[in-house]
Amino acid sequence: MPTSVPPVTLDDVRDAAARLKGIVHRTPVLRSRTLDALAGAEVLLKCENFQRVGAFKFRGAYHAAGRLTPGQLARGIAAYSSGNHAQAVALAARELGTTAVIVMPQDAPPSKREATAGYGAEIVTYDRYTGDRVALAEALAAERGLALIPPYEHPDVIAGQGTAALELIEETGPLDALIAPVGGGGLIAGSATAAKGLHPGTRVIGVEPEAGDDTRRSLEAGRRVAVPVPRTIADGQALTTPGELTFSLNRRLLDGIVLVGDDEIRDAMRFAFERLKIVLEPSGATPLAALLTGRAGPLPGRVGVILSGGNIDAGRFARLCGAGS
Amino acid sequence: MPTSVPPVTLDDVRDAAARLKGIVHRTPVLRSRTLDALAGAEVLLKCENFQRVGAFKFRGAYHAAGRLTPGQLARGIAAYSSGNHAQAVALAARELGTTAVIVMPQDAPPSKREATAGYGAEIVTYDRYTGDRVALAEALAAERGLALIPPYEHPDVIAGQGTAALELIEETGPLDALIAPVGGGGLIAGSATAAKGLHPGTRVIGVEPEAGDDTRRSLEAGRRVAVPVPRTIADGQALTTPGELTFSLNRRLLDGIVLVGDDEIRDAMRFAFERLKIVLEPSGATPLAALLTGRAGPLPGRVGVILSGGNIDAGRFARLCGAGS
């Protein structure tokens, strides 16, 4: 963890975009007349569920790995994650011609484990109830000389994630507001850096699940606070405390945090499915839930929304969203 | 039904595209590395599930209605359909500033009925087991002076549907093959007219559900034959016999028909959900099933695929695709 905070600037996000050009998908921006009418705004949906590995995470992982020295890269990279960051680092390693070791819990969903292994990564498992994945990954990295790519707490990761917002704004023009999910805080920190760097008047609103409101509480307290391990379907946002670096950026850049409940997230996933014809995982649907519930408040004219990922299998979707519709 | 067959030409499709410009969505063309590897070809997915009303049907309906005389249009339009054509005609009427009467079965899914009524159409119901919807719609149209917009058996409808393929080819360049679903035959007749008109060497392959192989049987017999009412999840293709006009075009233009079973369609819907992150209704997924099963045969280099629609609610999707994944 850095002790002095390195800033992440609009230029860093621009540099990241240059490095990622032709590597990441330039994901489409979807519009929906129905959604505009419900939200009372012009809503521009940046569909990172169509990104490689199915989520924005590939942007930050590839950018951070690509900034390593040739010597570091040759020794290989490592990460700890049971989710989208695991697949992102595994694919980044393959694309950069190196190897990856991913520390995953023993009980990670088989589909995520298979996808990660499918990109050629070595998987090291640990017991989620007794093990410390960060310590384990750090020990592994030290022992084997690997470069550890953290899921959010790194300026290169944050700058990479910010390219999603940069692309959106380049394509659609200035935004009055930008809404994105908050997990560890890397996506929104990078996105806010891009959005406010380009147009300081853009309001940036983060969305957390009700049970995992660590960033909102931390912003209110003016310091990083921890919440109990969140029970929420939004697995990408089930963190207990914000990152030090991401929080230092977000307390300066965010205009507010909106909370959404699991039932509201389910409704948003169903809306995405039935009306937008796209697949969102729970965390990816939280900004849409903030819009559909009106929690994001009266909105100004043009609102960018980052739909962060779509990694959910049909069985889990059926269990979460199939009944009652 | 026309007694002498009016031809539909590439120029008709081009005229339709000019009329539809700014009215229909120019739907995105998606690519998938995974699908390319599985299919052994460069696959270009034209996503008509993102079209207005959620299916290609709006193209033909709007084009046919838009070609009416001002006097005809002012008296209103009519259609019979329990599916996507109903919503398409209802929306076309609203956009053109006129009224629509849609003949639907009493037991049509409430969501489809609501969507159709939501566009402002009047709904007239009939009993599917005892009523004749064509006779009812024709009587209604005659009585009220309405112009009947048939779901496929009309040159303006066919030319409108062909604009999906025209857009795809304009965006991506010449295709070695084009694959599209076959129901009444309007989509593939229009698409083949566009594709072969531009590049006569393009192979055009239709896809039918196994239980509803009326066009394949008719092509083999060299004349229109009827099959029993198909039992298939692909409700958009549950027809018993091809149209006279569509068959006259398709017997000249199609290079083959591939059949897919309901389980294969389910697998393709699940693939679209989990890998492509898009929602397809069963009929919309049949061309993908033809690719994934290898039924479409060894494919040449560049293959265009029309994913025709995505109108399925989350509950039905869960019942069809949720188990076992």
Chai-1 contact restraints between the chains, C-beta under 6 A:
chainA,res_idxA,chainB,res_idxB,connection_type,confidence,min_distance_angstrom,max_distance_angstrom,comment,restraint_id
A,P28,B,P28,contact,1.0,0.0,6.0,A-B,restraint_1
A,N49,B,K277,contact,1.0,0.0,6.0,A-B,restraint_2
A,F50,B,K277,contact,1.0,0.0,6.0,A-B,restraint_3
A,R270,B,A314,contact,1.0,0.0,6.0,A-B,restraint_4
A,F273,B,V279,contact,1.0,0.0,6.0,A-B,restraint_5
A,F273,B,A314,contact,1.0,0.0,6.0,A-B,restraint_6
A,E274,B,D313,contact,1.0,0.0,6.0,A-B,restraint_7
A,K277,B,N49,contact,1.0,0.0,6.0,A-B,restraint_8
A,K277,B,F50,contact,1.0,0.0,6.0,A-B,restraint_9
A,K277,B,V279,contact,1.0,0.0,6.0,A-B,restraint_10
A,K277,B,G310,contact,1.0,0.0,6.0,A-B,restraint_11
A,V279,B,F273,contact,1.0,0.0,6.0,A-B,restraint_12
A,V279,B,K277,contact,1.0,0.0,6.0,A-B,restraint_13
A,G310,B,K277,contact,1.0,0.0,6.0,A-B,restraint_14
A,D313,B,E274,contact,1.0,0.0,6.0,A-B,restraint_15
A,D313,B,S325,contact,1.0,0.0,6.0,A-B,restraint_16
A,A314,B,R270,contact,1.0,0.0,6.0,A-B,restraint_17
A,A314,B,F273,contact,1.0,0.0,6.0,A-B,restraint_18
A,A314,B,C321,contact,1.0,0.0,6.0,A-B,restraint_19
A,A314,B,G322,contact,1.0,0.0,6.0,A-B,restraint_20
A,A314,B,S325,contact,1.0,0.0,6.0,A-B,restraint_21
A,G315,B,G322,contact,1.0,0.0,6.0,A-B,restraint_22
A,G315,B,S325,contact,1.0,0.0,6.0,A-B,restraint_23
A,A318,B,A318,contact,1.0,0.0,6.0,A-B,restraint_24
A,A318,B,G322,contact,1.0,0.0,6.0,A-B,restraint_25
A,C321,B,A314,contact,1.0,0.0,6.0,A-B,restraint_26
A,G322,B,A314,contact,1.0,0.0,6.0,A-B,restraint_27
A,G322,B,G315,contact,1.0,0.0,6.0,A-B,restraint_28
A,G322,B,A318,contact,1.0,0.0,6.0,A-B,restraint_29
A,G322,B,G322,contact,1.0,0.0,6.0,A-B,restraint_30
A,S325,B,D313,contact,1.0,0.0,6.0,A-B,restraint_31
A,S325,B,A314,contact,1.0,0.0,6.0,A-B,restraint_32
A,S325,B,G315,contact,1.0,0.0,6.0,A-B,restraint_33
